[in-house]
Amino acid sequence: MGAEVIIVPALFGIVFGMFYLYISARNKERLALIEKGADASIFFNKAKRLTPFWKVFILNVSLLMIGLGIGIFIAAILEQSGFLNDAVYPSAIFTFGGIGLLVGFFMTKKLQE
């Protein structure tokens, strides 16, 4: 009973603390720039990204899912062949998922150039 009572407020406190630190740090940074004489328009002119966020997100998620699928497939083949036991599943899933994310990183980098 005691753990549930502590975990929920702790999670809310962590989320609140993160937002508070983000807002207060941003405010202090802006005030420091204004004191130094920087133009206030720099806060509103956001640099255009070469590639929209949703394309990068979909690319990375799709490559992660492909990597996970290949990992499960390779683990099933290795288990059926009798080389390894059930412990091959997590290692293959994480390995091929990581490879998929690494490929996604390099494809995103190439896409933004």
Biopython code that builds the backbone (N, CA, C, O; Angstrom):
import numpy as np
from Bio.PDB.StructureBuilder import StructureBuilder

atoms = [
    (1, "MET", "N", (0.836, -1.191, 0.000)),
    (1, "MET", "CA", (0.000, 0.000, 0.000)),
    (1, "MET", "C", (0.875, 1.246, 0.000)),
    (1, "MET", "O", (0.515, 2.243, -0.626)),
    (2, "GLY", "N", (1.997, 1.216, 0.674)),
    (2, "GLY", "CA", (2.819, 2.401, 0.803)),
    (2, "GLY", "C", (3.510, 2.795, -0.491)),
    (2, "GLY", "O", (3.712, 3.981, -0.750)),
    (3, "ALA", "N", (3.876, 1.806, -1.312)),
    (3, "ALA", "CA", (4.612, 2.107, -2.543)),
    (3, "ALA", "C", (3.738, 2.865, -3.538)),
    (3, "ALA", "O", (4.214, 3.777, -4.214)),
    (4, "GLU", "N", (2.467, 2.493, -3.631)),
    (4, "GLU", "CA", (1.575, 3.173, -4.572)),
    (4, "GLU", "C", (1.357, 4.627, -4.184)),
    (4, "GLU", "O", (1.214, 5.498, -5.042)),
    (5, "VAL", "N", (1.332, 4.872, -2.907)),
    (5, "VAL", "CA", (1.103, 6.227, -2.417)),
    (5, "VAL", "C", (2.306, 7.109, -2.711)),
    (5, "VAL", "O", (2.143, 8.311, -2.919)),
    (6, "ILE", "N", (3.489, 6.557, -2.733)),
    (6, "ILE", "CA", (4.699, 7.341, -2.956)),
    (6, "ILE", "C", (4.994, 7.528, -4.449)),
    (6, "ILE", "O", (5.473, 8.587, -4.853)),
    (7, "ILE", "N", (4.715, 6.517, -5.262)),
    (7, "ILE", "CA", (5.102, 6.550, -6.676)),
    (7, "ILE", "C", (4.323, 7.595, -7.461)),
    (7, "ILE", "O", (4.924, 8.339, -8.236)),
    (8, "VAL", "N", (3.023, 7.677, -7.290)),
    (8, "VAL", "CA", (2.206, 8.603, -8.081)),
    (8, "VAL", "C", (2.591, 10.061, -7.823)),
    (8, "VAL", "O", (2.812, 10.787, -8.793)),
    (9, "PRO", "N", (2.684, 10.534, -6.578)),
    (9, "PRO", "CA", (3.135, 11.919, -6.377)),
    (9, "PRO", "C", (4.567, 12.152, -6.849)),
    (9, "PRO", "O", (4.898, 13.243, -7.314)),
    (10, "ALA", "N", (5.410, 11.142, -6.733)),
    (10, "ALA", "CA", (6.787, 11.300, -7.200)),
    (10, "ALA", "C", (6.829, 11.509, -8.708)),
    (10, "ALA", "O", (7.590, 12.347, -9.194)),
    (11, "LEU", "N", (6.030, 10.764, -9.449)),
    (11, "LEU", "CA", (5.988, 10.945, -10.904)),
    (11, "LEU", "C", (5.470, 12.327, -11.275)),
    (11, "LEU", "O", (6.033, 12.989, -12.146)),
    (12, "PHE", "N", (4.398, 12.765, -10.617)),
    (12, "PHE", "CA", (3.890, 14.108, -10.881)),
    (12, "PHE", "C", (4.924, 15.168, -10.517)),
    (12, "PHE", "O", (5.074, 16.162, -11.228)),
    (13, "GLY", "N", (5.635, 14.959, -9.414)),
    (13, "GLY", "CA", (6.674, 15.908, -9.010)),
    (13, "GLY", "C", (7.819, 15.964, -10.005)),
    (13, "GLY", "O", (8.351, 17.041, -10.273)),
    (14, "ILE", "N", (8.205, 14.831, -10.552)),
    (14, "ILE", "CA", (9.284, 14.798, -11.542)),
    (14, "ILE", "C", (8.872, 15.529, -12.807)),
    (14, "ILE", "O", (9.649, 16.316, -13.347)),
    (15, "VAL", "N", (7.658, 15.280, -13.288)),
    (15, "VAL", "CA", (7.176, 15.955, -14.498)),
    (15, "VAL", "C", (7.071, 17.461, -14.255)),
    (15, "VAL", "O", (7.492, 18.256, -15.096)),
    (16, "PHE", "N", (6.515, 17.854, -13.117)),
    (16, "PHE", "CA", (6.416, 19.273, -12.795)),
    (16, "PHE", "C", (7.794, 19.907, -12.703)),
    (16, "PHE", "O", (8.002, 21.009, -13.212)),
    (17, "GLY", "N", (8.749, 19.221, -12.054)),
    (17, "GLY", "CA", (10.105, 19.751, -11.925)),
    (17, "GLY", "C", (10.782, 19.946, -13.263)),
    (17, "GLY", "O", (11.484, 20.937, -13.464)),
    (18, "MET", "N", (10.582, 19.010, -14.187)),
    (18, "MET", "CA", (11.188, 19.146, -15.512)),
    (18, "MET", "C", (10.614, 20.360, -16.247)),
    (18, "MET", "O", (11.365, 21.143, -16.830)),
    (19, "PHE", "N", (9.311, 20.516, -16.221)),
    (19, "PHE", "CA", (8.705, 21.671, -16.882)),
    (19, "PHE", "C", (9.131, 22.977, -16.224)),
    (19, "PHE", "O", (9.404, 23.962, -16.911)),
    (20, "TYR", "N", (9.189, 22.987, -14.904)),
    (20, "TYR", "CA", (9.593, 24.192, -14.192)),
    (20, "TYR", "C", (11.026, 24.583, -14.534)),
    (20, "TYR", "O", (11.306, 25.756, -14.780)),
    (21, "LEU", "N", (11.931, 23.612, -14.551)),
    (21, "LEU", "CA", (13.321, 23.913, -14.907)),
    (21, "LEU", "C", (13.444, 24.392, -16.346)),
    (21, "LEU", "O", (14.223, 25.302, -16.629)),
    (22, "TYR", "N", (12.697, 23.800, -17.245)),
    (22, "TYR", "CA", (12.733, 24.225, -18.640)),
    (22, "TYR", "C", (12.254, 25.667, -18.787)),
    (22, "TYR", "O", (12.905, 26.479, -19.443)),
    (23, "ILE", "N", (11.116, 25.979, -18.176)),
    (23, "ILE", "CA", (10.552, 27.324, -18.291)),
    (23, "ILE", "C", (11.447, 28.359, -17.618)),
    (23, "ILE", "O", (11.692, 29.427, -18.178)),
    (24, "SER", "N", (11.937, 28.048, -16.418)),
    (24, "SER", "CA", (12.755, 29.032, -15.705)),
    (24, "SER", "C", (14.104, 29.247, -16.398)),
    (24, "SER", "O", (14.590, 30.377, -16.447)),
    (25, "ALA", "N", (14.710, 28.198, -16.930)),
    (25, "ALA", "CA", (15.983, 28.353, -17.644)),
    (25, "ALA", "C", (15.787, 29.160, -18.928)),
    (25, "ALA", "O", (16.621, 29.997, -19.276)),
    (26, "ARG", "N", (14.687, 28.905, -19.624)),
    (26, "ARG", "CA", (14.412, 29.660, -20.843)),
    (26, "ARG", "C", (14.183, 31.132, -20.525)),
    (26, "ARG", "O", (14.641, 32.006, -21.261)),
    (27, "ASN", "N", (13.479, 31.406, -19.437)),
    (27, "ASN", "CA", (13.214, 32.788, -19.050)),
    (27, "ASN", "C", (14.516, 33.502, -18.671)),
    (27, "ASN", "O", (14.732, 34.645, -19.072)),
    (28, "LYS", "N", (15.377, 32.837, -17.905)),
    (28, "LYS", "CA", (16.652, 33.448, -17.511)),
    (28, "LYS", "C", (17.533, 33.709, -18.734)),
    (28, "LYS", "O", (18.193, 34.745, -18.815)),
    (29, "GLU", "N", (17.542, 32.790, -19.666)),
    (29, "GLU", "CA", (18.347, 32.965, -20.874)),
    (29, "GLU", "C", (17.846, 34.151, -21.695)),
    (29, "GLU", "O", (18.639, 34.944, -22.201)),
    (30, "ARG", "N", (16.545, 34.263, -21.820)),
    (30, "ARG", "CA", (15.980, 35.385, -22.578)),
    (30, "ARG", "C", (16.265, 36.719, -21.897)),
    (30, "ARG", "O", (16.601, 37.699, -22.562)),
    (31, "LEU", "N", (16.131, 36.757, -20.573)),
    (31, "LEU", "CA", (16.421, 37.997, -19.857)),
    (31, "LEU", "C", (17.882, 38.391, -20.012)),
    (31, "LEU", "O", (18.187, 39.575, -20.158)),
    (32, "ALA", "N", (18.792, 37.418, -19.982)),
    (32, "ALA", "CA", (20.210, 37.717, -20.151)),
    (32, "ALA", "C", (20.496, 38.255, -21.544)),
    (32, "ALA", "O", (21.300, 39.175, -21.697)),
    (33, "LEU", "N", (19.853, 37.700, -22.558)),
    (33, "LEU", "CA", (20.050, 38.189, -23.925)),
    (33, "LEU", "C", (19.498, 39.604, -24.096)),
    (33, "LEU", "O", (20.102, 40.429, -24.782)),
    (34, "ILE", "N", (18.357, 39.882, -23.474)),
    (34, "ILE", "CA", (17.767, 41.218, -23.578)),
    (34, "ILE", "C", (18.641, 42.233, -22.858)),
    (34, "ILE", "O", (18.795, 43.360, -23.326)),
    (35, "GLU", "N", (19.217, 41.841, -21.715)),
    (35, "GLU", "CA", (20.101, 42.754, -20.987)),
    (35, "GLU", "C", (21.347, 43.093, -21.791)),
    (35, "GLU", "O", (21.880, 44.197, -21.678)),
    (36, "LYS", "N", (21.806, 42.160, -22.594)),
    (36, "LYS", "CA", (22.997, 42.410, -23.410)),
    (36, "LYS", "C", (22.670, 43.184, -24.676)),
    (36, "LYS", "O", (23.577, 43.539, -25.428)),
    (37, "GLY", "N", (21.409, 43.449, -24.925)),
    (37, "GLY", "CA", (21.008, 44.259, -26.064)),
    (37, "GLY", "C", (20.628, 43.467, -27.298)),
    (37, "GLY", "O", (20.565, 44.035, -28.388)),
    (38, "ALA", "N", (20.375, 42.183, -27.166)),
    (38, "ALA", "CA", (19.970, 41.377, -28.316)),
    (38, "ALA", "C", (18.539, 41.720, -28.708)),
    (38, "ALA", "O", (17.727, 42.115, -27.871)),
    (39, "ASP", "N", (18.253, 41.566, -29.966)),
    (39, "ASP", "CA", (16.923, 41.866, -30.485)),
    (39, "ASP", "C", (15.935, 40.788, -30.036)),
    (39, "ASP", "O", (16.273, 39.604, -30.016)),
    (40, "ALA", "N", (14.731, 41.190, -29.680)),
    (40, "ALA", "CA", (13.731, 40.243, -29.193)),
    (40, "ALA", "C", (13.183, 39.369, -30.304)),
    (40, "ALA", "O", (12.532, 38.363, -30.018)),
    (41, "SER", "N", (13.420, 39.712, -31.555)),
    (41, "SER", "CA", (12.888, 38.912, -32.660)),
    (41, "SER", "C", (13.588, 37.560, -32.776)),
    (41, "SER", "O", (13.077, 36.667, -33.451)),
    (42, "ILE", "N", (14.744, 37.390, -32.135)),
    (42, "ILE", "CA", (15.415, 36.090, -32.221)),
    (42, "ILE", "C", (14.631, 35.001, -31.511)),
    (42, "ILE", "O", (14.866, 33.817, -31.749)),
    (43, "PHE", "N", (13.706, 35.380, -30.645)),
    (43, "PHE", "CA", (12.904, 34.377, -29.955)),
    (43, "PHE", "C", (11.783, 33.838, -30.827)),
    (43, "PHE", "O", (11.235, 32.772, -30.544)),
    (44, "PHE", "N", (11.437, 34.559, -31.878)),
    (44, "PHE", "CA", (10.313, 34.157, -32.708)),
    (44, "PHE", "C", (10.722, 33.643, -34.067)),
    (44, "PHE", "O", (9.926, 32.960, -34.712)),
    (45, "ASN", "N", (11.918, 33.934, -34.534)),
    (45, "ASN", "CA", (12.394, 33.425, -35.811)),
    (45, "ASN", "C", (13.042, 32.070, -35.592)),
    (45, "ASN", "O", (14.179, 31.972, -35.132)),
    (46, "LYS", "N", (12.311, 31.050, -35.922)),
    (46, "LYS", "CA", (12.856, 29.716, -35.777)),
    (46, "LYS", "C", (13.417, 29.291, -37.132)),
    (46, "LYS", "O", (12.797, 29.499, -38.175)),
    (47, "ALA", "N", (14.580, 28.704, -37.088)),
    (47, "ALA", "CA", (15.205, 28.244, -38.322)),
    (47, "ALA", "C", (14.369, 27.110, -38.910)),
    (47, "ALA", "O", (13.919, 26.211, -38.198)),
    (48, "LYS", "N", (14.177, 27.173, -40.202)),
    (48, "LYS", "CA", (13.408, 26.121, -40.857)),
    (48, "LYS", "C", (14.229, 24.848, -40.928)),
    (48, "LYS", "O", (15.407, 24.868, -41.288)),
    (49, "ARG", "N", (13.610, 23.774, -40.591)),
    (49, "ARG", "CA", (14.264, 22.483, -40.711)),
    (49, "ARG", "C", (14.205, 22.052, -42.166)),
    (49, "ARG", "O", (13.262, 22.370, -42.890)),
    (50, "LEU", "N", (15.210, 21.336, -42.569)),
    (50, "LEU", "CA", (15.202, 20.836, -43.927)),
    (50, "LEU", "C", (14.176, 19.727, -44.106)),
    (50, "LEU", "O", (13.551, 19.610, -45.160)),
    (51, "THR", "N", (14.009, 18.928, -43.080)),
    (51, "THR", "CA", (13.080, 17.810, -43.132)),
    (51, "THR", "C", (12.080, 17.940, -41.991)),
    (51, "THR", "O", (12.482, 18.188, -40.854)),
    (52, "PRO", "N", (10.786, 17.780, -42.265)),
    (52, "PRO", "CA", (9.794, 17.858, -41.181)),
    (52, "PRO", "C", (10.004, 16.752, -40.145)),
    (52, "PRO", "O", (10.507, 15.671, -40.452)),
    (53, "PHE", "N", (9.606, 17.055, -38.922)),
    (53, "PHE", "CA", (9.796, 16.123, -37.807)),
    (53, "PHE", "C", (9.067, 14.811, -38.037)),
    (53, "PHE", "O", (9.596, 13.748, -37.711)),
    (54, "TRP", "N", (7.862, 14.864, -38.594)),
    (54, "TRP", "CA", (7.073, 13.645, -38.736)),
    (54, "TRP", "C", (7.720, 12.660, -39.704)),
    (54, "TRP", "O", (7.574, 11.449, -39.539)),
    (55, "LYS", "N", (8.433, 13.163, -40.713)),
    (55, "LYS", "CA", (9.110, 12.253, -41.638)),
    (55, "LYS", "C", (10.262, 11.530, -40.950)),
    (55, "LYS", "O", (10.463, 10.332, -41.152)),
    (56, "VAL", "N", (11.009, 12.260, -40.144)),
    (56, "VAL", "CA", (12.126, 11.660, -39.412)),
    (56, "VAL", "C", (11.599, 10.650, -38.405)),
    (56, "VAL", "O", (12.175, 9.573, -38.254)),
    (57, "PHE", "N", (10.511, 10.979, -37.714)),
    (57, "PHE", "CA", (9.924, 10.087, -36.718)),
    (57, "PHE", "C", (9.423, 8.798, -37.361)),
    (57, "PHE", "O", (9.687, 7.705, -36.861)),
    (58, "ILE", "N", (8.703, 8.928, -38.467)),
    (58, "ILE", "CA", (8.171, 7.747, -39.145)),
    (58, "ILE", "C", (9.298, 6.883, -39.687)),
    (58, "ILE", "O", (9.219, 5.656, -39.626)),
    (59, "LEU", "N", (10.350, 7.505, -40.219)),
    (59, "LEU", "CA", (11.493, 6.754, -40.721)),
    (59, "LEU", "C", (12.146, 5.944, -39.605)),
    (59, "LEU", "O", (12.425, 4.757, -39.778)),
    (60, "ASN", "N", (12.388, 6.581, -38.462)),
    (60, "ASN", "CA", (13.040, 5.882, -37.351)),
    (60, "ASN", "C", (12.157, 4.789, -36.760)),
    (60, "ASN", "O", (12.652, 3.709, -36.437)),
    (61, "VAL", "N", (10.864, 5.047, -36.614)),
    (61, "VAL", "CA", (9.967, 4.031, -36.057)),
    (61, "VAL", "C", (9.843, 2.851, -37.014)),
    (61, "VAL", "O", (9.836, 1.699, -36.580)),
    (62, "SER", "N", (9.746, 3.129, -38.310)),
    (62, "SER", "CA", (9.612, 2.025, -39.269)),
    (62, "SER", "C", (10.874, 1.174, -39.297)),
    (62, "SER", "O", (10.784, -0.053, -39.351)),
    (63, "LEU", "N", (12.049, 1.796, -39.262)),
    (63, "LEU", "CA", (13.275, 1.014, -39.250)),
    (63, "LEU", "C", (13.439, 0.246, -37.938)),
    (63, "LEU", "O", (13.987, -0.856, -37.943)),
    (64, "LEU", "N", (12.976, 0.801, -36.820)),
    (64, "LEU", "CA", (13.006, 0.073, -35.553)),
    (64, "LEU", "C", (12.109, -1.157, -35.626)),
    (64, "LEU", "O", (12.507, -2.237, -35.189)),
    (65, "MET", "N", (10.909, -1.008, -36.173)),
    (65, "MET", "CA", (9.993, -2.141, -36.282)),
    (65, "MET", "C", (10.541, -3.210, -37.228)),
    (65, "MET", "O", (10.400, -4.404, -36.964)),
    (66, "ILE", "N", (11.161, -2.786, -38.325)),
    (66, "ILE", "CA", (11.782, -3.748, -39.240)),
    (66, "ILE", "C", (12.898, -4.495, -38.527)),
    (66, "ILE", "O", (13.019, -5.712, -38.667)),
    (67, "GLY", "N", (13.714, -3.776, -37.765)),
    (67, "GLY", "CA", (14.794, -4.412, -37.017)),
    (67, "GLY", "C", (14.272, -5.395, -35.986)),
    (67, "GLY", "O", (14.839, -6.475, -35.817)),
    (68, "LEU", "N", (13.195, -5.034, -35.292)),
    (68, "LEU", "CA", (12.613, -5.947, -34.307)),
    (68, "LEU", "C", (12.055, -7.198, -34.981)),
    (68, "LEU", "O", (12.214, -8.308, -34.473)),
    (69, "GLY", "N", (11.407, -7.013, -36.117)),
    (69, "GLY", "CA", (10.879, -8.163, -36.857)),
    (69, "GLY", "C", (11.978, -9.090, -37.329)),
    (69, "GLY", "O", (11.852, -10.309, -37.214)),
    (70, "ILE", "N", (13.059, -8.529, -37.861)),
    (70, "ILE", "CA", (14.185, -9.349, -38.294)),
    (70, "ILE", "C", (14.818, -10.052, -37.097)),
    (70, "ILE", "O", (15.218, -11.212, -37.201)),
    (71, "GLY", "N", (14.913, -9.362, -35.965)),
    (71, "GLY", "CA", (15.468, -9.977, -34.765)),
    (71, "GLY", "C", (14.652, -11.165, -34.293)),
    (71, "GLY", "O", (15.218, -12.195, -33.927)),
    (72, "ILE", "N", (13.340, -11.040, -34.294)),
    (72, "ILE", "CA", (12.473, -12.154, -33.889)),
    (72, "ILE", "C", (12.604, -13.312, -34.877)),
    (72, "ILE", "O", (12.645, -14.476, -34.478)),
    (73, "PHE", "N", (12.669, -12.987, -36.158)),
    (73, "PHE", "CA", (12.793, -14.015, -37.195)),
    (73, "PHE", "C", (14.110, -14.780, -37.057)),
    (73, "PHE", "O", (14.116, -16.010, -37.098)),
    (74, "ILE", "N", (15.220, -14.067, -36.895)),
    (74, "ILE", "CA", (16.529, -14.704, -36.750)),
    (74, "ILE", "C", (16.575, -15.535, -35.463)),
    (74, "ILE", "O", (17.143, -16.627, -35.453)),
    (75, "ALA", "N", (15.984, -15.026, -34.386)),
    (75, "ALA", "CA", (15.967, -15.780, -33.123)),
    (75, "ALA", "C", (15.165, -17.068, -33.275)),
    (75, "ALA", "O", (15.562, -18.108, -32.749)),
    (76, "ALA", "N", (14.049, -17.009, -33.984)),
    (76, "ALA", "CA", (13.247, -18.218, -34.200)),
    (76, "ALA", "C", (14.010, -19.235, -35.032)),
    (76, "ALA", "O", (13.953, -20.433, -34.754)),
    (77, "ILE", "N", (14.726, -18.765, -36.053)),
    (77, "ILE", "CA", (15.529, -19.681, -36.874)),
    (77, "ILE", "C", (16.621, -20.327, -36.038)),
    (77, "ILE", "O", (16.842, -21.535, -36.129)),
    (78, "LEU", "N", (17.308, -19.529, -35.223)),
    (78, "LEU", "CA", (18.379, -20.082, -34.392)),
    (78, "LEU", "C", (17.846, -21.074, -33.354)),
    (78, "LEU", "O", (18.506, -22.065, -33.041)),
    (79, "GLU", "N", (16.658, -20.805, -32.827)),
    (79, "GLU", "CA", (16.096, -21.711, -31.833)),
    (79, "GLU", "C", (15.638, -23.015, -32.485)),
    (79, "GLU", "O", (15.829, -24.090, -31.917)),
    (80, "GLN", "N", (15.042, -22.930, -33.663)),
    (80, "GLN", "CA", (14.584, -24.129, -34.353)),
    (80, "GLN", "C", (15.745, -24.998, -34.816)),
    (80, "GLN", "O", (15.622, -26.222, -34.874)),
    (81, "SER", "N", (16.870, -24.372, -35.147)),
    (81, "SER", "CA", (18.017, -25.155, -35.602)),
    (81, "SER", "C", (18.710, -25.872, -34.441)),
    (81, "SER", "O", (19.524, -26.768, -34.663)),
    (82, "GLY", "N", (18.395, -25.490, -33.226)),
    (82, "GLY", "CA", (18.918, -26.180, -32.063)),
    (82, "GLY", "C", (20.228, -25.627, -31.539)),
    (82, "GLY", "O", (20.815, -26.192, -30.616)),
    (83, "PHE", "N", (20.694, -24.523, -32.119)),
    (83, "PHE", "CA", (21.959, -23.947, -31.655)),
    (83, "PHE", "C", (21.809, -23.276, -30.300)),
    (83, "PHE", "O", (22.682, -23.404, -29.441)),
    (84, "LEU", "N", (20.737, -22.582, -30.109)),
    (84, "LEU", "CA", (20.564, -21.787, -28.893)),
    (84, "LEU", "C", (19.202, -22.056, -28.277)),
    (84, "LEU", "O", (18.333, -22.658, -28.908)),
    (85, "ASN", "N", (19.022, -21.606, -27.036)),
    (85, "ASN", "CA", (17.750, -21.799, -26.355)),
    (85, "ASN", "C", (16.946, -20.495, -26.363)),
    (85, "ASN", "O", (17.163, -19.641, -27.222)),
    (86, "ASP", "N", (16.025, -20.340, -25.418)),
    (86, "ASP", "CA", (15.137, -19.174, -25.388)),
    (86, "ASP", "C", (15.856, -17.864, -25.107)),
    (86, "ASP", "O", (15.289, -16.798, -25.347)),
    (87, "ALA", "N", (17.065, -17.907, -24.616)),
    (87, "ALA", "CA", (17.794, -16.679, -24.285)),
    (87, "ALA", "C", (18.203, -15.903, -25.532)),
    (87, "ALA", "O", (18.636, -14.756, -25.426)),
    (88, "VAL", "N", (18.073, -16.503, -26.699)),
    (88, "VAL", "CA", (18.480, -15.820, -27.923)),
    (88, "VAL", "C", (17.461, -14.741, -28.310)),
    (88, "VAL", "O", (17.824, -13.792, -29.005)),
    (89, "TYR", "N", (16.222, -14.856, -27.889)),
    (89, "TYR", "CA", (15.201, -13.898, -28.286)),
    (89, "TYR", "C", (15.503, -12.462, -27.845)),
    (89, "TYR", "O", (15.527, -11.573, -28.696)),
    (90, "PRO", "N", (15.735, -12.198, -26.554)),
    (90, "PRO", "CA", (16.016, -10.806, -26.177)),
    (90, "PRO", "C", (17.268, -10.242, -26.830)),
    (90, "PRO", "O", (17.293, -9.081, -27.239)),
    (91, "SER", "N", (18.303, -11.063, -26.927)),
    (91, "SER", "CA", (19.546, -10.548, -27.515)),
    (91, "SER", "C", (19.367, -10.228, -28.989)),
    (91, "SER", "O", (19.864, -9.202, -29.454)),
    (92, "ALA", "N", (18.686, -11.062, -29.723)),
    (92, "ALA", "CA", (18.472, -10.805, -31.149)),
    (92, "ALA", "C", (17.546, -9.603, -31.355)),
    (92, "ALA", "O", (17.776, -8.788, -32.249)),
    (93, "ILE", "N", (16.517, -9.494, -30.542)),
    (93, "ILE", "CA", (15.588, -8.367, -30.683)),
    (93, "ILE", "C", (16.297, -7.050, -30.408)),
    (93, "ILE", "O", (16.157, -6.102, -31.180)),
    (94, "PHE", "N", (17.057, -6.978, -29.320)),
    (94, "PHE", "CA", (17.748, -5.731, -28.997)),
    (94, "PHE", "C", (18.852, -5.420, -29.999)),
    (94, "PHE", "O", (19.062, -4.260, -30.351)),
    (95, "THR", "N", (19.557, -6.449, -30.458)),
    (95, "THR", "CA", (20.639, -6.219, -31.415)),
    (95, "THR", "C", (20.098, -5.677, -32.731)),
    (95, "THR", "O", (20.587, -4.663, -33.229)),
    (96, "PHE", "N", (19.099, -6.336, -33.294)),
    (96, "PHE", "CA", (18.580, -5.885, -34.578)),
    (96, "PHE", "C", (17.755, -4.607, -34.442)),
    (96, "PHE", "O", (17.702, -3.812, -35.380)),
    (97, "GLY", "N", (17.109, -4.393, -33.287)),
    (97, "GLY", "CA", (16.436, -3.111, -33.054)),
    (97, "GLY", "C", (17.435, -1.969, -33.010)),
    (97, "GLY", "O", (17.194, -0.901, -33.572)),
    (98, "GLY", "N", (18.567, -2.199, -32.335)),
    (98, "GLY", "CA", (19.626, -1.187, -32.296)),
    (98, "GLY", "C", (20.225, -0.932, -33.658)),
    (98, "GLY", "O", (20.519, 0.213, -34.001)),
    (99, "ILE", "N", (20.410, -1.979, -34.442)),
    (99, "ILE", "CA", (20.920, -1.797, -35.809)),
    (99, "ILE", "C", (19.929, -0.982, -36.632)),
    (99, "ILE", "O", (20.327, -0.125, -37.420)),
    (100, "GLY", "N", (18.638, -1.251, -36.448)),
    (100, "GLY", "CA", (17.619, -0.476, -37.165)),
    (100, "GLY", "C", (17.649, 0.992, -36.783)),
    (100, "GLY", "O", (17.511, 1.856, -37.650)),
    (101, "LEU", "N", (17.826, 1.295, -35.500)),
    (101, "LEU", "CA", (17.919, 2.692, -35.068)),
    (101, "LEU", "C", (19.186, 3.356, -35.578)),
    (101, "LEU", "O", (19.170, 4.539, -35.916)),
    (102, "LEU", "N", (20.281, 2.613, -35.639)),
    (102, "LEU", "CA", (21.529, 3.152, -36.169)),
    (102, "LEU", "C", (21.390, 3.474, -37.655)),
    (102, "LEU", "O", (21.853, 4.520, -38.111)),
    (103, "VAL", "N", (20.765, 2.592, -38.397)),
    (103, "VAL", "CA", (20.516, 2.858, -39.815)),
    (103, "VAL", "C", (19.593, 4.064, -39.959)),
    (103, "VAL", "O", (19.788, 4.892, -40.849)),
    (104, "GLY", "N", (18.589, 4.167, -39.087)),
    (104, "GLY", "CA", (17.693, 5.328, -39.113)),
    (104, "GLY", "C", (18.423, 6.625, -38.840)),
    (104, "GLY", "O", (18.123, 7.651, -39.450)),
    (105, "PHE", "N", (19.392, 6.586, -37.917)),
    (105, "PHE", "CA", (20.184, 7.776, -37.624)),
    (105, "PHE", "C", (20.952, 8.230, -38.856)),
    (105, "PHE", "O", (20.935, 9.410, -39.207)),
    (106, "PHE", "N", (21.628, 7.287, -39.513)),
    (106, "PHE", "CA", (22.409, 7.664, -40.685)),
    (106, "PHE", "C", (21.524, 8.092, -41.851)),
    (106, "PHE", "O", (21.904, 8.978, -42.616)),
    (107, "MET", "N", (20.354, 7.481, -41.999)),
    (107, "MET", "CA", (19.439, 7.898, -43.067)),
    (107, "MET", "C", (18.871, 9.282, -42.786)),
    (107, "MET", "O", (18.699, 10.081, -43.707)),
    (108, "THR", "N", (18.580, 9.571, -41.523)),
    (108, "THR", "CA", (18.086, 10.899, -41.153)),
    (108, "THR", "C", (19.157, 11.955, -41.393)),
    (108, "THR", "O", (18.868, 13.043, -41.890)),
    (109, "LYS", "N", (20.391, 11.627, -41.037)),
    (109, "LYS", "CA", (21.510, 12.547, -41.258)),
    (109, "LYS", "C", (21.684, 12.828, -42.748)),
    (109, "LYS", "O", (21.920, 13.969, -43.146)),
    (110, "LYS", "N", (21.568, 11.790, -43.562)),
    (110, "LYS", "CA", (21.692, 11.952, -45.005)),
    (110, "LYS", "C", (20.494, 12.726, -45.565)),
    (110, "LYS", "O", (20.644, 13.508, -46.504)),
    (111, "LEU", "N", (19.316, 12.511, -44.995)),
    (111, "LEU", "CA", (18.104, 13.176, -45.459)),
    (111, "LEU", "C", (18.143, 14.670, -45.177)),
    (111, "LEU", "O", (17.612, 15.457, -45.961)),
    (112, "GLN", "N", (18.769, 15.079, -44.061)),
    (112, "GLN", "CA", (18.806, 16.489, -43.694)),
    (112, "GLN", "C", (19.925, 17.246, -44.384)),
    (112, "GLN", "O", (19.949, 18.475, -44.319)),
    (113, "GLU", "N", (20.853, 16.563, -45.044)),
    (113, "GLU", "CA", (21.941, 17.265, -45.743)),
    (113, "GLU", "C", (21.518, 17.774, -47.081)),
    (113, "GLU", "O", (22.317, 18.386, -47.790)),
]
sb = StructureBuilder()
sb.init_structure("model")
sb.init_model(0)
sb.init_chain("A")
sb.init_seg("    ")
for serial, (resi, resn, name, xyz) in enumerate(atoms, 1):
    if name == "N":
        sb.init_residue(resn, " ", resi, " ")
    sb.init_atom(name, np.array(xyz, "f"), 0.0, 1.0, " ", f" {name:<3s}", serial, name[0])
structure = sb.get_structure()
